[in-house]
């Protein structure tokens, strides 16, 4: 099978809004994200945040209610349609939140932010270290860089379907060929989520930490909206439709949450 690399560096995700909304609604347990903000990253003072590849502002929606009053947020995305939607969502909060249409490959900023964050962005790039370098350049000394990225091998291993026909290994050869082909052609690396910490270390970040998102997308036949939700699951996780009549579906999202600080001296915000 001949495949072309989907480098994805300039993909306009505004053309796939339905997919974005569906997958983001089934990505986080709110209590775990709050644990990250308050207990892992220990954000206890107002911060200035920049979000690269922000889409329609999903991270802003879950992050801003958790950070101290006086914090601010800027989102960058190449999609005019998604930025328009984000501006509509935050129409009543323009003093704290702003969005800008820009290609993150070209976007420049002085080191004025306390936090640079991205979610499911580097996985679609063929230049992950360049994106990380930009994020590091955007934060102040002791600033925090956060990358939330999936590892496709982990995601694939985390899928289970309650069906006698289900073979958890049936896509392994195809995925291996696809992943190796894309990498060989200079495209995206489906394992990049698990490699981000190595890139962070190479680029000089300190006090690097790693967590795994604990969300599991679970669809049970007992669910009142099982038929619609099972079809949504099949679309979101690229499952063969032959499993549509299964009894239940599970997918561990397996997003790797990597973070590090620009300097080793002193604590963040001290």
GIUR-V737270 format. One record per helix or strand of 2 or more residues. SS is the DSSP state (~ for helix, > for strand). FROM is the first residue (numbers start at 0). LEN is the number of residues. If there is no record, write none. Layout:
ss->SS from->FROM len->LEN
ss->SS from->FROM len->LEN
This chain:
ss->~ from->12 len->13
ss->~ from->29 len->11
ss->> from->47 len->5
ss->~ from->57 len->9
ss->> from->71 len->6
ss->~ from->79 len->10
ss->> from->96 len->5
ss->> from->112 len->7
ss->~ from->121 len->3
ss->~ from->127 len->11
ss->> from->138 len->12
ss->~ from->151 len->6
ss->> from->158 len->3
ss->~ from->171 len->13
ss->~ from->191 len->11
ss->> from->205 len->7
ss->> from->215 len->5
ss->~ from->225 len->11
ss->~ from->240 len->3
ss->> from->247 len->5
ss->> from->254 len->7
